[in-house]
Amino acid sequence: MFLSKLAIGLFAIPYALAAVPDIAAPDATNQQVGRWDTVTGAGTGVVCIHTILLPGPDPSGKNWKLMCMERPHVAPYQPNNATGQETTVEVDPWSGTFTTTHVLRNPFCGGHSQMADGKILVIGGDRDTHTVNNVPFTIDGRNARRVYTPIDSLPAGTASPANAAWNLQIGDMAVNRWYPTVLILATGEHMIISGSTNNLDWTQPLNTNNPTFEYYPSRPGVWPRTASFLDKMYPYNLYPPAFQLPKSGKVFSFSGRLSALIDHTQPDSPVDETTIPELTRPGVRPLIYPDTPAACMLPLTIANNWTATIQICGGTTMPTNATNKGCYQIRPEDDKPQWEDVDLMPAGKVMPDVVLLPNGQLFYTNGGAWGEAGGSAGEAWNSHPPSYDSFLFDPTAPAGSRFKGVASATVGRLYHSGALLVPDGRIVTTGSEMANWEDIEANRTACFPFNRTNACLNPFETRMELYSPPYLFLPGKPQFVKTPPANITYGSTFEFTLNLNPALNLSRVSMTRYGSTTHSTNTDQRYVELEVLSKNPANNRVVVRAPKNGYVAPPGRWMIWAIGTSGGVGQAFSLFLQSGTPTYVTVDQTTATSSPNAAGRVVPLGVGKGAENAVVGMAVTVLIITISLVL
């Protein structure tokens, strides 16, 4: 097996550190539209179809890494010899290397989620068996459950870490799942939703329907269980968006047009399919694979009282497969939730990615300007050309002015792409197995179907790009200079200091969860604004409160951000948010920014307020952070 650490074709220069200009001389254009930089001119050597953020060797996340999964490169294309035909790697963009890892059960087209302890749960996958020298290298992974431990998190002295990273000894599922959704819950459990029993072939109407959900770890009783909203929407029920709601803790899931609220807090997990109305719009195809939109939960902020709003944008229209500009919102925990049309995207997109930013805005990128998702590598006739357009969306802006066009990407990202927020405040974009789309546009008939010659383009996009949003080019970016503790717990009050008056230079403090993305699906990302309790100009001390429970902020690895009054955003620090014993710090009496009863003494969160502040196993603690302000 090919398990060595391989140098990939990167430029041996500190490209990542030089990608953002010195803010002592900010660029006026970049302050408006941001900037794109290619991570590696020659490519990383791997197609990141599944992209998962890892902290790297520094637990603070400063030198972040990515775990990437691709599918075997098969005829008529050459095997991926850069990875020794391994399909899972850790990419280190800082050193220009990647490390291959070996997993026997094929994880391609599975679902995944960041776990409470920083490991990665990977569920289901593909049926294909891949052999090397007539020996099975990967085998059917559709009913597999796997846990991945980042190599930097393995115990010191681990023998053959490339083999040890994967744990398949956690028991298989009773059913196959291809394109399932995996979502972490407040308890640290994971809900597994849908995923067909076999690869979905639209030309063959075989019944691969699996309209069920279950849990990892497995719950007592008979599982999986059927959810009729998934059954009714077959075959439009793959990678259904799912979000745990912050007030009730229920899971909102959407399948093309129909929605459900699943109450995982009850032993029988009742499924409510009547509260949320159907989402249909004239001429718009079901808002799910293969007419894939981007779905997310908007930032949970103080101003909206940490209320959940789900937003779905993009997709495909009938009958020409033109892309959809529409965006739709719903607040599932309202008394009578209703879908609402909001601002149109400046340009339609299918298979877009959406990323929650530290300042509470959303970033839309990737995807196609026509068509729909699907196909084997190189089948670019399904969707072309790429949509290079990128947009910012401000949920707080007046209706009609929420979208803003920013700098366009330079690398096209069609089917099997991704985008993630990383701890330096940038967005990394990855993948695409349709980089040969220009063969279609140029009508090179000799190149299709599957005629790979020197005259035809390679479909495998191995380059990564980094987008630097405008906030990275603004002055006054707060920077953490003292690493927070490795673990914090729910409801804690904690302090940090700035080197300048925080009453003038600190706007807000937020947290975003580590993400994992594939097929425009990222159930891990989440944004929570923290309550600032006091800002003391005498000693630059700031006191804030952590999220109150796991309904608001599921356990696991998060990034914490300080945002300056200039709008500038600096480097995040990574930390674990988990259960534990509460601890508190004193709030400065004369500079309290919230209710008077918080000033001058310790005020535990939610004492005597009942179950809404008491998720099972959740508590509170303290963390101390120091920040300097970079001018």
C-alpha positions as CSV (number, residue, x, y, z in Angstrom):
1,M,0.0,0.0,0.0
2,F,1.1,3.6,-0.6
3,L,1.0,5.1,2.8
4,S,4.0,7.4,2.8
5,K,4.0,11.1,3.3
6,L,4.3,12.5,-0.2
7,A,5.5,15.9,-1.3
8,I,3.0,17.4,-3.7
9,G,3.7,19.8,-6.5
10,L,3.5,23.0,-4.5
11,F,5.7,26.1,-4.8
12,A,8.2,26.0,-1.9
13,I,7.3,29.5,-0.8
14,P,5.2,30.7,2.2
15,Y,2.2,31.3,-0.1
16,A,-0.5,31.0,2.6
17,L,1.3,33.5,4.9
18,A,1.8,36.0,2.1
19,A,-1.8,35.7,0.7
20,V,-3.2,38.6,2.8
21,P,-1.4,41.9,2.3
22,D,-0.1,43.9,5.3
23,I,-3.0,45.8,6.7
24,A,-0.7,48.7,7.5
25,A,-1.2,49.5,3.8
26,P,-4.7,48.3,3.1
27,D,-5.9,48.0,-0.5
28,A,-9.0,50.0,-1.2
29,T,-10.3,47.5,-3.9
30,N,-9.8,44.5,-1.6
31,Q,-11.7,46.3,1.2
32,Q,-14.7,46.3,-1.1
33,V,-14.6,43.0,-3.0
34,G,-11.9,40.9,-1.3
35,R,-9.3,38.8,-3.2
36,W,-8.8,35.3,-4.5
37,D,-5.4,33.5,-4.3
38,T,-4.6,30.1,-5.7
39,V,-3.1,27.9,-2.9
40,T,-0.9,25.9,-5.3
41,G,-0.3,26.6,-9.0
42,A,0.4,23.0,-9.8
43,G,-2.4,21.6,-7.6
44,T,-2.4,19.5,-4.5
45,G,-2.5,16.2,-6.2
46,V,-5.9,15.2,-4.8
47,V,-9.5,16.1,-5.7
48,C,-11.2,17.2,-2.5
49,I,-14.7,16.0,-3.1
50,H,-15.2,15.7,0.7
51,T,-13.4,18.4,2.6
52,I,-13.1,18.5,6.4
53,L,-11.4,21.2,8.5
54,L,-8.7,19.9,10.9
55,P,-6.7,22.1,13.5
56,G,-3.3,20.8,12.4
57,P,-0.4,20.4,14.9
58,D,-1.3,23.6,16.8
59,P,-4.5,23.0,18.7
60,S,-5.3,26.7,18.3
61,G,-5.9,25.9,14.6
62,K,-3.4,28.5,13.4
63,N,-1.8,26.0,10.9
64,W,-5.0,24.3,9.9
65,K,-5.2,21.3,7.7
66,L,-7.8,19.6,5.6
67,M,-8.9,16.0,5.4
68,C,-10.0,15.2,1.9
69,M,-11.7,12.2,0.3
70,E,-11.9,11.5,-3.5
71,R,-13.0,8.6,-5.5
72,P,-10.7,6.2,-7.4
73,H,-9.7,7.5,-10.8
74,V,-10.8,4.8,-13.3
75,A,-10.5,4.2,-17.0
76,P,-10.3,5.9,-19.4
77,Y,-8.4,8.1,-17.0
78,Q,-5.1,7.2,-15.4
79,P,-5.0,6.2,-11.7
80,N,-4.1,9.0,-9.3
81,N,-0.5,8.0,-8.8
82,A,0.1,11.2,-6.7
83,T,-1.7,9.5,-3.9
84,G,-0.6,6.0,-4.7
85,Q,-4.3,5.5,-5.5
86,E,-5.3,6.1,-1.9
87,T,-8.6,8.0,-1.7
88,T,-8.2,9.8,1.7
89,V,-5.5,12.2,2.6
90,E,-4.6,15.0,5.0
91,V,-3.5,18.1,3.1
92,D,-1.1,20.5,4.8
93,P,-1.0,23.7,2.7
94,W,1.6,25.3,5.0
95,S,4.3,22.7,4.3
96,G,3.2,21.8,0.8
97,T,2.7,18.2,1.6
98,F,-0.1,15.7,2.1
99,T,-0.2,12.4,4.0
100,T,-2.2,9.5,2.6
101,T,-4.3,7.3,4.9
102,H,-5.9,4.0,4.1
103,V,-9.6,3.1,4.5
104,L,-10.9,-0.2,3.2
105,R,-14.6,0.6,3.1
106,N,-15.2,3.1,0.3
107,P,-16.3,6.4,1.9
108,F,-16.9,8.3,-1.4
109,C,-20.4,9.8,-1.5
110,G,-20.9,9.2,2.2
111,G,-22.0,11.7,4.9
112,H,-19.8,13.1,7.7
113,S,-19.8,15.3,10.7
114,Q,-17.3,16.7,13.2
115,M,-17.7,14.8,16.5
116,A,-17.7,16.2,20.0
117,D,-14.2,15.0,20.7
118,G,-12.7,16.4,17.4
119,K,-12.8,13.1,15.5
120,I,-14.8,12.7,12.3
121,L,-17.7,10.4,11.8
122,V,-18.1,9.1,8.2
123,I,-21.3,7.2,7.3
124,G,-22.1,5.1,4.3
125,G,-20.5,5.6,0.9
126,D,-20.1,4.0,-2.5
127,R,-20.5,0.4,-3.7
128,D,-17.5,0.3,-6.0
129,T,-14.6,-2.0,-5.3
130,H,-11.3,-0.8,-6.5
131,T,-8.3,-3.2,-7.0
132,V,-4.6,-2.5,-7.2
133,N,-2.5,-5.4,-8.6
134,N,-5.6,-7.6,-8.5
135,V,-5.9,-7.0,-4.7
136,P,-9.0,-5.3,-3.3
137,F,-8.0,-1.8,-2.2
138,T,-11.4,-0.4,-1.4
139,I,-14.6,-2.3,-1.1
140,D,-18.3,-1.6,-0.7
141,G,-18.8,1.1,1.9
142,R,-22.5,1.7,1.7
143,N,-23.4,0.3,5.2
144,A,-20.2,1.2,6.9
145,R,-19.7,3.4,9.9
146,R,-16.2,4.8,10.5
147,V,-14.4,7.2,12.8
148,Y,-11.4,9.2,11.6
149,T,-8.8,10.5,14.1
150,P,-6.7,13.4,12.7
151,I,-3.1,12.3,12.5
152,D,-1.9,15.1,14.7
153,S,-4.4,13.9,17.4
154,L,-3.1,10.3,17.5
155,P,-1.2,9.3,20.6
156,A,2.6,10.0,20.4
157,G,4.4,7.0,19.1
158,T,1.5,5.5,17.2
159,A,2.8,2.8,14.8
160,S,1.7,3.4,11.2
161,P,-0.4,6.4,11.8
162,A,-1.7,6.4,8.3
163,N,-3.4,3.1,9.0
164,A,-4.3,3.9,12.6
165,A,-6.3,7.1,11.6
166,W,-9.3,5.1,10.6
167,N,-11.4,3.0,12.9
168,L,-13.9,0.7,11.2
169,Q,-14.6,-1.4,14.3
170,I,-17.7,0.4,15.4
171,G,-20.3,-1.8,13.8
172,D,-22.0,-1.5,10.5
173,M,-25.5,-0.2,9.8
174,A,-28.4,-2.5,9.0
175,V,-29.1,-0.6,5.7
176,N,-27.0,0.9,2.9
177,R,-26.7,4.6,2.7
178,W,-25.4,6.6,-0.4
179,Y,-25.7,10.4,-0.1
180,P,-26.8,10.4,3.6
181,T,-26.9,13.4,5.8
182,V,-25.1,13.3,9.2
183,L,-25.9,15.8,11.9
184,I,-24.4,16.2,15.4
185,L,-26.9,16.8,18.3
186,A,-26.7,18.5,21.7
187,T,-26.0,15.1,23.4
188,G,-23.0,14.4,21.2
189,E,-25.0,11.8,19.3
190,H,-25.3,12.0,15.5
191,M,-28.5,11.7,13.5
192,I,-28.2,9.9,10.2
193,I,-30.9,10.8,7.6
194,S,-31.8,9.2,4.3
195,G,-29.2,8.0,1.7
196,S,-30.3,5.6,-1.0
197,T,-29.5,1.9,-0.8
198,N,-27.5,2.1,-4.1
199,N,-26.1,4.7,-6.4
200,L,-29.0,6.5,-8.0
201,D,-29.1,6.1,-11.7
202,W,-31.7,8.4,-13.2
203,T,-31.8,6.4,-16.4
204,Q,-32.8,3.2,-14.6
205,P,-35.9,3.6,-12.3
206,L,-34.7,1.1,-9.8
207,N,-36.1,1.4,-6.3
208,T,-33.2,2.4,-4.2
209,N,-35.3,4.4,-1.7
210,N,-34.3,4.4,2.0
211,P,-36.5,7.0,3.7
212,T,-35.2,6.3,7.2
213,F,-33.2,7.8,10.0
214,E,-31.2,6.4,12.9
215,Y,-28.5,7.4,15.3
216,Y,-24.8,6.9,16.1
217,P,-24.2,5.5,18.7
218,S,-27.1,3.2,18.0
219,R,-30.1,3.9,20.3
220,P,-32.1,1.1,22.0
221,G,-35.1,-0.2,20.1
222,V,-35.9,-1.0,16.5
223,W,-33.9,1.2,14.1
224,P,-33.8,2.7,11.5
225,R,-37.3,4.2,11.4
226,T,-39.2,5.5,8.4
227,A,-40.0,9.2,7.9
228,S,-42.8,9.6,5.4
229,F,-41.7,13.1,4.2
230,L,-38.5,11.4,2.8
231,D,-40.6,8.6,1.3
232,K,-43.0,10.9,-0.5
233,M,-40.2,12.9,-2.1
234,Y,-38.2,9.9,-3.5
235,P,-35.9,10.2,-5.4
236,Y,-35.6,13.8,-4.3
237,N,-34.4,12.8,-0.8
238,L,-30.6,12.6,-1.0
239,Y,-28.3,14.7,1.3
240,P,-31.4,16.4,2.8
241,P,-30.4,19.6,4.7
242,A,-30.8,19.2,8.5
243,F,-30.3,21.6,11.4
244,Q,-30.8,21.2,15.2
245,L,-33.0,24.1,16.3
246,P,-31.7,26.3,19.2
247,K,-34.9,26.6,21.3
248,S,-36.7,23.2,21.1
249,G,-33.7,21.1,20.2
250,K,-35.7,19.4,17.5
251,V,-34.1,18.7,14.1
252,F,-35.5,20.5,11.1
253,S,-34.9,18.5,7.9
254,F,-35.9,19.4,4.3
255,S,-36.4,17.1,1.3
256,G,-36.9,19.0,-1.9
257,R,-40.3,20.4,-1.0
258,L,-41.4,18.7,2.2
259,S,-40.0,19.3,5.7
260,A,-40.2,17.7,9.1
261,L,-39.4,18.4,12.7
262,I,-37.8,15.4,14.4
263,D,-37.8,15.4,18.2
264,H,-34.7,13.4,19.1
265,T,-35.2,14.3,22.8
266,Q,-38.0,11.7,23.0
267,P,-37.3,8.0,23.0
268,D,-39.4,7.3,20.0
269,S,-38.2,10.4,18.1
270,P,-41.6,11.5,16.8
271,V,-41.6,13.1,13.4
272,D,-43.9,16.2,12.9
273,E,-44.7,16.6,9.2
274,T,-47.6,19.0,9.5
275,T,-46.1,22.2,11.1
276,I,-43.9,23.2,8.2
277,P,-45.7,24.0,4.9
278,E,-44.6,22.7,1.6
279,L,-42.1,24.8,-0.4
280,T,-43.0,25.1,-4.1
281,R,-42.4,27.9,-6.5
282,P,-43.6,28.0,-10.2
283,G,-41.0,26.5,-12.5
284,V,-38.5,25.6,-9.7
285,R,-37.5,22.0,-9.5
286,P,-37.3,20.3,-6.1
287,L,-34.7,22.1,-4.1
288,I,-32.4,19.1,-3.5
289,Y,-30.0,16.9,-5.4
290,P,-29.6,16.8,-8.4
291,D,-31.1,20.3,-8.7
292,T,-28.9,21.3,-5.7
293,P,-29.3,24.6,-3.8
294,A,-27.3,25.7,-0.8
295,A,-29.0,25.6,2.6
296,C,-27.9,27.0,6.0
297,M,-29.1,28.3,9.3
298,L,-28.5,32.1,9.5
299,P,-26.4,33.4,12.3
300,L,-27.8,33.1,15.8
301,T,-27.3,36.6,17.3
302,I,-28.2,38.7,20.3
303,A,-30.4,40.9,18.0
304,N,-32.5,37.9,16.9
305,N,-32.5,36.3,20.3
306,W,-30.7,33.3,18.9
307,T,-33.7,32.4,16.8
308,A,-33.3,29.9,13.9
309,T,-33.9,31.1,10.3
310,I,-33.2,28.5,7.6
311,Q,-32.2,29.9,4.2
312,I,-32.2,28.0,0.9
313,C,-30.8,29.6,-2.3
314,G,-30.2,28.4,-5.9
315,G,-31.1,25.3,-7.7
316,T,-32.6,24.6,-11.2
317,T,-35.7,25.6,-13.1
318,M,-37.9,23.9,-15.6
319,P,-37.9,23.1,-18.4
320,T,-34.5,24.2,-19.6
321,N,-32.4,23.6,-16.5
322,A,-31.6,27.3,-16.2
323,T,-30.3,28.1,-12.8
324,N,-32.6,29.5,-10.1
325,K,-31.9,32.9,-8.5
326,G,-34.5,32.4,-5.7
327,C,-33.8,32.4,-2.0
328,Y,-36.3,31.2,0.6
329,Q,-36.4,31.6,4.4
330,I,-38.4,30.0,7.2
331,R,-38.3,30.3,11.0
332,P,-39.2,26.7,12.0
333,E,-39.8,27.5,15.7
334,D,-42.4,30.3,15.0
335,D,-46.0,29.6,16.1
336,K,-47.0,29.3,12.4
337,P,-43.9,29.1,10.3
338,Q,-44.2,30.1,6.7
339,W,-41.7,30.1,3.8
340,E,-40.9,33.6,2.6
341,D,-39.2,34.8,-0.6
342,V,-36.2,37.1,0.1
343,D,-33.7,38.9,-2.1
344,L,-32.8,37.1,-5.4
345,M,-29.1,36.1,-5.9
346,P,-27.4,38.4,-8.4
347,A,-27.0,35.4,-10.7
348,G,-28.5,31.9,-10.5
349,K,-26.4,29.0,-9.3
350,V,-26.8,25.2,-9.1
351,M,-24.6,23.3,-6.6
352,P,-23.5,26.5,-4.8
353,D,-21.7,26.5,-1.5
354,V,-22.6,28.9,1.4
355,V,-20.2,29.7,4.2
356,L,-21.0,31.5,7.5
357,L,-18.5,34.3,8.1
358,P,-17.2,35.6,11.5
359,N,-18.9,39.0,11.0
360,G,-22.4,37.4,10.6
361,Q,-22.5,37.6,6.8
362,L,-22.8,34.7,4.3
363,F,-20.5,33.9,1.4
364,Y,-21.9,32.2,-1.7
365,T,-19.5,30.7,-4.3
366,N,-18.9,27.7,-6.5
367,G,-21.4,25.8,-8.6
368,G,-22.7,25.9,-12.2
369,A,-24.4,28.5,-14.3
370,W,-26.6,25.9,-16.0
371,G,-27.7,22.3,-15.5
372,E,-27.8,19.9,-12.5
373,A,-25.5,17.8,-10.4
374,G,-24.5,14.2,-11.0
375,G,-22.3,12.1,-13.3
376,S,-19.1,10.2,-13.3
377,A,-15.8,12.1,-13.5
378,G,-15.7,14.0,-16.8
379,E,-19.4,13.9,-17.5
380,A,-19.4,17.7,-17.7
381,W,-22.4,17.8,-20.0
382,N,-24.7,17.7,-16.9
383,S,-23.7,21.2,-15.9
384,H,-21.5,23.8,-17.6
385,P,-20.1,26.4,-17.6
386,P,-19.0,27.1,-14.0
387,S,-20.4,30.1,-12.1
388,Y,-17.3,32.1,-11.1
389,D,-19.5,34.7,-9.4
390,S,-19.3,35.1,-5.7
391,F,-21.6,37.1,-3.4
392,L,-21.9,38.3,0.2
393,F,-25.3,38.2,1.9
394,D,-26.0,40.4,4.9
395,P,-29.0,39.1,6.8
396,T,-29.4,42.5,8.6
397,A,-29.4,44.7,5.5
398,P,-32.7,46.1,4.2
399,A,-34.7,43.9,1.9
400,G,-33.5,44.4,-1.7
401,S,-29.9,45.2,-0.7
402,R,-28.7,42.1,1.1
403,F,-26.6,40.6,-1.7
404,K,-23.4,42.2,-2.8
405,G,-21.2,40.9,-5.6
406,V,-17.5,40.5,-4.7
407,A,-14.4,39.3,-6.5
408,S,-15.0,36.3,-8.8
409,A,-13.2,33.0,-8.4
410,T,-10.5,32.0,-11.0
411,V,-11.0,28.2,-10.7
412,G,-14.3,26.7,-11.8
413,R,-16.0,24.5,-9.3
414,L,-18.7,22.2,-10.7
415,Y,-19.9,18.8,-9.4
416,H,-18.0,17.5,-6.4
417,S,-16.7,20.8,-5.0
418,G,-16.6,22.4,-1.6
419,A,-15.9,25.6,0.5
420,L,-15.0,26.0,4.1
421,L,-14.2,28.8,6.5
422,V,-10.7,28.4,8.0
423,P,-9.2,29.9,11.2
424,D,-7.4,32.8,9.5
425,G,-10.7,34.2,8.3
426,R,-10.4,33.0,4.7
427,I,-12.5,30.6,2.8
428,V,-10.8,27.6,1.1
429,T,-12.5,26.2,-2.1
430,T,-11.8,22.7,-3.3
431,G,-12.6,20.0,-5.8
432,S,-14.6,19.4,-9.0
433,E,-14.5,16.4,-11.2
434,M,-15.7,18.3,-14.3
435,A,-12.7,20.5,-15.1
436,N,-13.0,19.3,-18.7
437,W,-16.2,21.4,-19.2
438,E,-14.5,23.5,-21.9
439,D,-14.5,20.3,-24.1
440,I,-18.3,20.6,-24.0
441,E,-18.3,24.3,-24.6
442,A,-15.9,23.9,-27.6
443,N,-17.9,21.0,-29.0
444,R,-14.9,18.6,-29.0
445,T,-17.0,15.6,-29.9
446,A,-14.0,13.3,-29.9
447,C,-13.7,13.8,-26.2
448,F,-17.0,12.3,-25.3
449,P,-18.1,10.0,-24.0
450,F,-15.0,9.0,-22.0
451,N,-12.4,9.4,-24.7
452,R,-9.4,10.6,-22.8
453,T,-6.7,11.7,-25.3
454,N,-4.0,14.3,-25.1
455,A,-6.4,16.6,-27.0
456,C,-8.9,16.4,-24.2
457,L,-8.9,18.1,-20.8
458,N,-8.4,16.3,-17.5
459,P,-11.6,16.5,-15.4
460,F,-9.8,16.3,-12.0
461,E,-9.4,19.7,-10.4
462,T,-6.7,19.5,-7.7
463,R,-6.1,23.2,-7.2
464,M,-7.3,25.0,-4.1
465,E,-8.2,28.7,-3.8
466,L,-8.4,31.0,-0.9
467,Y,-10.8,33.8,-0.8
468,S,-9.9,36.7,1.6
469,P,-13.1,38.7,2.4
470,P,-13.0,42.5,2.7
471,Y,-12.8,42.3,6.5
472,L,-9.2,41.0,6.2
473,F,-8.1,44.2,4.5
474,L,-9.5,46.6,7.1
475,P,-7.5,48.2,9.9
476,G,-8.0,47.4,13.6
477,K,-8.2,43.6,13.3
478,P,-8.3,42.1,16.8
479,Q,-5.7,39.2,17.3
480,F,-5.7,36.7,20.1
481,V,-2.2,36.5,21.6
482,K,-2.9,34.1,24.5
483,T,-4.4,30.8,23.7
484,P,-7.6,29.9,25.4
485,P,-8.0,26.6,27.4
486,A,-8.5,23.5,25.4
487,N,-12.0,23.0,26.8
488,I,-14.8,25.3,27.8
489,T,-18.3,24.4,28.8
490,Y,-21.8,25.8,28.4
491,G,-22.9,29.1,30.0
492,S,-19.5,30.1,31.2
493,T,-18.5,33.7,31.7
494,F,-14.9,34.4,30.6
495,E,-12.6,37.3,30.1
496,F,-10.0,38.5,27.7
497,T,-8.1,41.8,27.3
498,L,-7.3,44.1,24.4
499,N,-4.3,46.4,24.0
500,L,-6.7,49.3,23.2
501,N,-9.9,50.5,24.7
502,P,-12.5,47.8,24.0
503,A,-15.3,50.3,24.4
504,L,-14.0,51.9,21.2
505,N,-12.4,49.0,19.4
506,L,-14.4,45.8,20.0
507,S,-17.7,45.4,18.1
508,R,-18.7,41.8,18.8
509,V,-17.5,38.3,19.7
510,S,-18.7,35.3,17.8
511,M,-18.1,31.6,17.5
512,T,-18.3,29.4,14.4
513,R,-18.1,25.6,14.4
514,Y,-15.5,23.6,12.5
515,G,-17.1,22.5,9.1
516,S,-17.1,19.5,6.8
517,T,-18.6,19.8,3.3
518,T,-19.5,17.8,0.3
519,H,-22.2,18.1,-2.4
520,S,-23.2,21.6,-1.1
521,T,-23.9,20.1,2.3
522,N,-22.3,21.3,5.5
523,T,-24.4,20.4,8.6
524,D,-21.5,21.2,10.9
525,Q,-21.2,25.0,10.3
526,R,-23.0,27.2,12.7
527,Y,-22.7,30.8,13.9
528,V,-23.4,32.0,17.5
529,E,-22.8,35.5,18.7
530,L,-21.6,35.7,22.3
531,E,-23.1,38.1,24.9
532,V,-20.6,40.8,25.9
533,L,-21.2,41.5,29.6
534,S,-18.6,44.3,30.2
535,K,-15.9,46.3,28.4
536,N,-13.5,48.1,30.8
537,P,-11.6,51.0,29.3
538,A,-9.3,51.2,32.3
539,N,-7.7,47.8,31.9
540,N,-9.0,46.8,28.4
541,R,-10.8,43.8,30.1
542,V,-13.8,42.3,28.4
543,V,-16.2,39.7,29.9
544,V,-18.4,37.6,27.7
545,R,-20.7,34.6,28.1
546,A,-20.4,31.3,26.3
547,P,-23.5,29.7,24.6
548,K,-26.0,28.5,27.1
549,N,-26.5,24.9,25.9
550,G,-26.0,22.3,23.2
551,Y,-29.2,23.2,21.4
552,V,-27.7,26.6,20.6
553,A,-24.2,25.3,20.0
554,P,-23.6,21.6,19.6
555,P,-20.5,20.2,21.3
556,G,-17.2,20.0,19.5
557,R,-14.4,22.1,18.0
558,W,-15.3,25.8,17.5
559,M,-13.4,28.9,16.4
560,I,-13.8,32.1,18.5
561,W,-13.5,35.5,16.8
562,A,-13.2,39.1,17.9
563,I,-14.5,41.6,15.5
564,G,-13.3,45.2,15.6
565,T,-15.5,48.3,15.3
566,S,-13.8,48.9,12.0
567,G,-15.2,45.6,10.8
568,G,-11.8,44.0,10.7
569,V,-11.5,40.3,11.7
570,G,-8.3,38.7,12.9
571,Q,-7.1,35.1,13.5
572,A,-9.5,32.9,15.4
573,F,-8.6,30.5,18.2
574,S,-9.9,26.9,18.2
575,L,-11.4,25.4,21.3
576,F,-13.7,22.6,22.4
577,L,-17.2,23.4,23.6
578,Q,-18.3,20.6,25.9
579,S,-20.2,19.7,29.1
580,G,-18.6,20.2,32.5
581,T,-18.8,22.1,35.8
582,P,-19.7,25.8,35.5
583,T,-17.2,28.5,36.5
584,Y,-17.6,32.3,36.3
585,V,-15.6,35.5,36.4
586,T,-16.7,38.8,37.9
587,V,-18.3,41.3,35.7
588,D,-16.9,44.9,36.0
589,Q,-19.7,46.9,37.7
590,T,-19.1,50.2,36.2
591,T,-18.8,49.0,32.6
592,A,-21.5,46.3,32.4
593,T,-23.1,46.2,29.0
594,S,-26.1,44.0,29.8
595,S,-28.6,43.8,32.6
596,P,-27.8,45.5,35.9
597,N,-28.0,42.2,37.9
598,A,-24.9,41.0,36.0
599,A,-22.7,43.8,37.3
600,G,-20.2,43.4,40.1
601,R,-20.9,39.8,40.9
602,V,-21.0,36.3,39.3
603,V,-24.4,35.5,37.8
604,P,-24.9,31.9,36.7
605,L,-26.9,31.5,33.6
606,G,-30.5,30.3,33.7
607,V,-30.7,29.4,37.4
608,G,-34.2,28.3,38.1
609,K,-35.3,28.7,34.5
610,G,-36.1,25.1,33.7
611,A,-35.4,22.8,30.9
612,E,-34.6,25.3,28.2
613,N,-31.2,26.0,29.9
614,A,-30.6,22.4,31.0
615,V,-29.7,20.0,28.1
616,V,-28.7,16.6,29.5
617,G,-25.0,16.6,30.4
618,M,-24.5,20.3,29.6
619,A,-22.9,22.8,32.0
620,V,-20.6,25.9,32.2
621,T,-16.9,26.9,32.8
622,V,-14.4,29.8,32.3
623,L,-11.8,30.7,29.8
624,I,-9.3,33.6,29.8
625,I,-8.1,35.1,26.5
626,T,-5.8,38.0,25.7
627,I,-6.1,39.9,22.5
628,S,-3.9,42.5,20.8
629,L,-5.2,44.9,18.2
630,V,-3.3,45.0,15.0
631,L,-3.3,48.4,13.3
